[in-house]
Amino acid sequence: MTPRPREADENPNFESTIRGTFSYRHVASPVSRARLSIICAGLSKDKQEKAKKLAKDFQQGVKGADRPAQAKDRAAVIKAYEATAPLLADFLDLTSDVPQDL
């Protein structure tokens, strides 16, 4: 039996596959907020304060993007992504304990 091809395989942009189906709601869930807080707890005091601020700003940005995502306002979702992606990257860099030279 041959599997049915997915739209993503036929369409390299597969924009219609993802358009309107992604919601940031799962990212800003209480479980996710708790996970970011747990990650912050294991850091040193100076890093912990900065990580908490980054996590809070990230969560607020994602939560603010939920309504535009539900309304399928693509421009607002992209703008929210551009605002929140660097926050998450900074958070991950701050919490990473792997040396840069590896």
Secondary structure as GFF3:
##gff-version 3
##sequence-region A 1 102
A	DSSP	alpha_helix	7	10	.	.	.	ID=ss1
A	DSSP	alpha_helix	15	18	.	.	.	ID=ss2
A	DSSP	three_ten_helix	24	26	.	.	.	ID=ss3
A	DSSP	alpha_helix	30	41	.	.	.	ID=ss4
A	DSSP	alpha_helix	45	64	.	.	.	ID=ss5
A	DSSP	alpha_helix	66	70	.	.	.	ID=ss6
A	DSSP	alpha_helix	74	95	.	.	.	ID=ss7
###
